[in-house]
């Protein structure tokens, strides 16, 4: 057999395996799968460096830019990358409604159902087992969300979808309600063709972004993105708290308004089916949760990774934005006894939004014993607002 015939036979083998993987994907719980080379993502270097220079990073990314560009740094001898996508629910059946005294927050759709990290790792493991059954000697490095590579850059090059102006990968068939995973391998799979579709002249996501975090097509200032803000710890600005609304974790605005998602609701991934009481929980009960109770209620969702503190702070913000007077007694109690300065400062703001004599008295009493300068400043601001409203 000539060298050319050996090469042809090898190529045919990997083409056949690629076809078998694509055919098996649905049975593995994978909604789409694409293939690309393990060549460096050289174009990303300048993009990532500029992003960092402008201070637009979230701080959750892999800090080493070189690792984000070169797949071979994650797997020596890398030849290909397999990209997968798994759809998630964008609509909830019979969602509970907010009512006076029974107001609810909202979790981003990516936090509905079981933590997607576990779901994606399960799908990646199924795929890895499938490949190893065919090629026992294969070398593989799988990544889900927290991997070093840019999963969106991989997905784009592997033909899963195009990079939208909202910074999401948008599949022509599935839309952007998809989770992404990457698998680097030493198998030289034939690559797929990238998607040529794009957003055209549409700017609905940029126009609808609550904080203007989409500073340009495909450009996100993570520092002011509502999704990022809901995951931070500490006190937020008045402007940002107003923009958060009743979001407890994440933000879906740029995907909700996207025309590419119109009419698309994927509900076949049972593990990602939302529990209405977790996806739209009552706000006041959240404030009483202990660490153990928080883990029991939300621990199996992706919203739990930062712990209860940001969620409880966001619940206070939501109560303030709802101007829920029935929340004043609980907020007053927490203002006087909670050890967290960031929560007390947020409560001061919420009480100033709710208004009324009871809110003013709570602030005045808290001022008499507050020792944290930043909280004192928030209380003084709240006092001035409340006194001004009552005097009118």
C-alpha positions in Angstrom: 0.0 0.0 0.0 1.4 3.4 -1.0 1.8 6.3 1.4 -1.0 8.1 -0.4 -3.3 5.1 0.0 -2.5 4.9 3.7 -3.3 8.6 4.0 -6.5 8.2 2.1 -7.6 5.2 4.3 -6.8 7.2 7.5 -8.7 10.2 6.2 -11.7 8.1 5.3 -11.6 6.5 8.8 -11.8 9.9 10.5 -14.5 11.1 8.1 -16.5 7.9 9.0 -16.0 8.4 12.7 -17.1 12.1 12.4 -20.3 11.0 10.6 -20.9 8.4 13.3 -20.5 11.0 16.0 -22.9 13.3 14.3 -25.5 10.5 13.9 -25.1 9.4 17.5 -25.2 13.0 19.0 -29.0 13.0 19.7 -28.8 9.7 21.5 -26.0 11.1 23.6 -28.1 14.1 24.7 -26.3 16.5 22.3 -28.3 18.8 20.1 -25.5 19.8 17.7 -21.9 18.9 17.2 -19.2 20.5 15.0 -15.6 20.0 14.2 -12.7 22.3 13.7 -8.9 22.1 13.7 -6.7 22.7 16.7 -5.0 25.6 15.0 -4.4 28.7 17.2 -7.1 31.3 17.4 -4.6 34.0 16.5 -7.2 36.7 15.7 -8.3 36.5 19.3 -5.0 37.8 20.7 -5.6 41.4 19.8 -9.3 41.3 20.7 -8.6 39.9 24.2 -5.7 42.3 24.8 -7.9 45.2 23.8 -10.7 43.9 26.0 -8.3 43.8 28.9 -6.8 47.2 28.2 -10.3 48.8 28.4 -11.0 47.0 31.7 -14.0 45.2 30.2 -13.1 41.7 31.6 -15.3 40.1 34.2 -12.4 38.6 36.1 -13.9 35.1 35.7 -11.9 34.4 32.5 -8.7 32.4 32.1 -6.1 35.1 32.9 -3.4 33.7 30.6 -4.3 35.0 27.1 -1.9 32.6 25.4 -3.8 29.6 26.8 -7.0 31.0 25.4 -5.5 31.2 21.9 -3.4 27.9 21.6 -5.3 24.6 22.1 -2.0 22.8 22.1 -1.2 24.3 25.5 -4.2 22.3 26.9 -3.4 19.1 25.0 0.0 18.3 23.6 -0.3 17.0 20.0 -3.8 18.4 19.6 -5.2 18.0 16.1 -8.9 18.8 16.3 -11.6 20.3 18.5 -15.1 19.0 18.8 -17.7 21.6 19.8 -21.1 20.6 21.2 -24.3 22.5 22.0 -27.1 21.5 24.3 -30.3 23.5 24.2 -32.0 24.8 27.3 -35.6 26.0 28.1 -36.5 29.5 27.3 -40.1 29.4 28.5 -41.7 28.2 31.7 -45.0 26.4 31.9 -47.5 28.1 34.2 -45.0 30.6 35.7 -46.0 31.9 39.1 -46.9 35.6 39.1 -45.7 38.4 41.4 -48.4 39.9 43.5 -48.4 42.6 46.2 -46.8 41.1 49.3 -45.8 38.1 47.3 -43.3 39.5 44.9 -40.9 37.2 43.0 -37.5 37.4 41.6 -36.3 35.8 38.3 -33.3 33.6 37.5 -31.7 33.7 34.1 -32.8 30.8 31.9 -29.3 29.4 32.0 -29.8 28.8 35.8 -33.2 27.0 35.3 -33.1 23.3 36.0 -30.0 21.3 37.0 -26.6 23.1 37.0 -25.6 23.1 33.4 -22.0 22.4 34.3 -23.0 18.9 35.4 -25.3 18.4 32.5 -22.6 19.4 30.0 -20.0 17.3 31.6 -22.3 14.3 31.5 -22.8 14.9 27.7 -19.1 15.3 27.2 -18.4 12.1 29.1 -21.0 10.3 26.9 -19.3 11.6 23.8 -15.8 10.7 25.1 -17.0 7.1 25.9 -18.4 6.8 22.4 -15.1 7.9 20.9 -13.0 5.7 23.1 -15.0 2.7 22.2 -14.0 3.3 18.6 -10.5 4.6 19.3 -9.2 3.3 22.7 -5.8 5.1 22.3 -7.4 8.6 21.7 -6.2 11.5 23.9 -8.9 14.0 24.9 -9.2 17.2 27.0 -12.8 18.3 27.6 -13.9 21.7 28.7 -17.2 23.2 29.9 -17.5 26.9 30.5 -14.5 27.2 32.9 -12.0 25.8 30.3 -9.1 27.8 29.0 -10.4 28.2 25.5 -13.1 30.6 24.3 -16.0 28.2 23.8 -17.7 30.8 21.6 -14.7 31.1 19.3 -14.5 27.3 19.1 -18.2 27.0 18.4 -18.1 29.6 15.7 -15.2 28.0 13.8 -16.7 24.6 14.2 -19.9 25.6 12.5 -22.2 25.5 15.5 -23.3 29.1 14.9 -22.2 32.7 14.4 -21.0 35.2 16.9 -23.9 37.6 17.4 -23.8 41.3 18.3 -25.0 40.2 21.8 -21.8 38.2 22.2 -23.8 34.9 22.1 -23.2 32.1 19.6 -26.4 32.0 17.6 -27.3 28.8 15.8 -29.3 29.2 12.6 -31.5 26.3 13.7 -31.4 26.4 17.5 -31.0 30.2 18.2 -28.9 31.2 21.2 -30.6 29.2 23.9 -27.7 26.8 23.9 -24.9 25.7 26.2 -21.5 25.0 24.7 -18.8 22.5 25.4 -15.3 21.8 23.8 -13.3 18.7 23.4 -9.7 18.8 22.2 -8.4 15.6 20.7 -5.4 14.2 18.9 -7.6 12.8 16.1 -7.3 14.8 12.9 -11.0 15.1 12.1 -12.0 16.9 8.9 -13.2 20.4 9.9 -16.7 21.7 9.4 -17.4 25.0 7.6 -18.2 28.0 9.7 -21.7 29.5 9.5 -21.9 32.5 7.1 -25.2 33.9 8.5 -24.9 37.0 10.7 -27.0 39.6 12.5 -27.2 41.9 9.4 -28.3 45.4 10.3 -30.2 44.4 13.5 -29.2 46.1 16.7 -32.1 45.2 18.9 -29.8 43.6 21.6 -27.6 46.7 21.7 -30.6 49.0 22.0 -32.3 46.9 24.7 -29.2 46.2 27.0 -30.3 47.7 30.4 -26.9 49.2 31.2 -25.4 49.8 27.7 -22.9 47.0 28.4 -23.0 46.0 24.7 -20.6 48.8 23.7 -20.6 47.7 20.1 -21.5 44.8 17.9 -20.0 41.7 19.6 -18.3 43.9 22.3 -19.3 43.6 25.9 -18.1 45.6 28.9 -18.5 42.9 31.5 -18.1 45.3 34.3 -21.5 46.8 33.8 -23.3 43.8 32.3 -26.4 43.1 34.5 -25.6 39.4 34.5 -22.1 40.2 35.9 -23.5 42.7 38.4 -25.9 40.1 39.9 -23.0 37.8 40.5 -20.7 40.3 42.2 -20.4 40.8 45.9 -20.6 44.2 47.6 -22.7 47.3 47.2 -23.8 48.5 43.8 -24.6 52.0 42.5 -28.1 53.4 42.5 -28.2 53.3 38.7 -27.2 49.7 38.5 -29.6 48.6 41.2 -32.5 50.2 39.4 -31.4 48.5 36.2 -31.3 45.1 37.9 -35.0 45.2 38.5 -36.1 41.9 40.0 -33.2 39.8 38.5 -31.7 37.5 41.1 -29.1 35.9 38.8 -28.1 36.7 35.3 -29.9 38.6 32.5 -31.6 37.4 29.4 -32.6 40.7 27.8 -30.3 40.6 24.8 -31.5 37.0 24.0 -35.2 37.7 24.6 -35.2 40.6 22.0 -33.1 38.7 19.4 -35.2 38.0 16.3 -33.1 34.8 15.7 -34.7 33.4 18.9 -38.3 34.1 17.8 -40.5 31.1 18.1 -37.6 28.9 19.5 -38.3 27.1 22.8 -36.5 23.9 23.4 -37.9 21.8 26.2 -36.7 18.2 25.5 -33.7 18.4 27.9 -35.5 17.2 31.0 -32.6 17.9 33.4 -32.8 21.6 32.5 -36.6 21.9 33.0 -37.3 24.8 35.3 -38.8 24.3 38.8 -41.0 27.4 38.9 -40.3 28.0 42.7 -36.6 28.0 42.0 -36.7 29.9 38.7 -39.1 32.6 40.0 -38.8 32.4 43.8 -40.6 34.5 46.3 -38.3 37.3 47.5 -39.0 37.6 51.2 -38.3 34.0 52.1 -34.8 34.2 50.5 -33.8 36.7 53.1 -34.2 34.2 55.9 -32.3 31.3 54.3 -29.3 29.9 56.2 -26.4 28.6 54.2 -27.7 25.1 54.6 -31.2 26.0 53.5 -29.8 28.0 50.5 -27.9 24.9 49.4 -30.9 22.7 49.8 -33.1 25.1 47.7 -30.7 26.3 45.1 -27.6 24.1 45.4 -28.4 22.0 42.3 -28.6 25.1 40.1 -25.9 27.1 38.4 -27.1 30.2 40.4 -25.6 28.7 43.6 -21.9 28.9 42.6 -21.4 32.4 44.2 -23.3 31.4 47.4 -26.3 33.1 49.0 -24.9 36.6 49.6 -25.3 38.0 46.1 -28.7 36.4 45.8 -29.9 37.8 49.1 -28.6 41.2 48.2 -30.4 41.0 44.8 -33.6 40.0 46.6 -33.3 43.2 48.6 -32.8 45.2 45.4 -35.8 43.6 43.8 -38.0 44.4 46.9 -36.9 48.0 46.6 -37.6 48.2 42.9 -41.1 46.7 43.6 -41.6 49.3 46.3 -42.9 46.6 48.5 -44.2 48.2 51.7 -44.9 44.7 53.2 -41.2 44.1 53.1 -40.3 47.0 55.4 -40.5 45.0 58.7 -38.2 42.3 57.4 -35.8 44.8 55.9 -35.8 46.8 59.2 -35.0 43.7 61.1 -32.1 42.8 58.9 -30.9 46.4 58.8 -30.5 46.3 62.6 -29.0 42.8 63.0 -27.3 41.6 59.8 -23.5 41.6 60.1 -22.9 42.2 56.3 -22.2 45.9 55.5 -23.1 45.3 51.8 -26.5 44.0 52.8 -27.2 46.8 55.3 -26.2 49.5 52.7 -28.4 47.8 50.1 -31.3 47.7 52.5 -30.9 51.5 53.1 -31.3 52.0 49.4 -34.3 49.7 49.2 -36.0 51.5 52.0 -35.5 54.8 50.3 -37.1 53.3 47.1 -40.1 52.0 49.1 -40.7 55.2 51.0 -43.0 55.9 54.0 -42.6 56.9 57.6 -41.8 53.3 58.8 -38.9 53.2 56.3 -37.6 56.6 57.5 -37.8 55.5 61.2 -35.8 52.3 60.4 -33.1 54.4 58.7 -32.9 56.9 61.6 -32.6 54.2 64.2 -29.9 52.4 62.1 -27.9 55.6 61.8 -27.6 55.9 65.6 -25.5 52.7 65.8 -23.9 52.2 62.3 -20.1 52.1 62.4 -19.3 51.4 58.7 -18.6 54.6 56.8 -20.0 53.4 53.5 -23.2 52.1 55.1 -23.6 55.4 57.0 -23.3 57.2 53.8 -26.1 55.1 52.2 -28.2 55.6 55.3 -27.8 59.4 55.1 -28.7 59.4 51.4 -31.8 57.3 52.2 -32.7 59.6 55.1 -32.5 62.7 52.8 -34.7 61.0 50.2 -37.3 59.8 52.6 -37.5 63.1 54.5 -37.9 64.9 51.2 -40.7 62.7 50.0 -42.6 62.9 53.3 -42.2 66.7 53.3 -43.8 67.0 49.9 
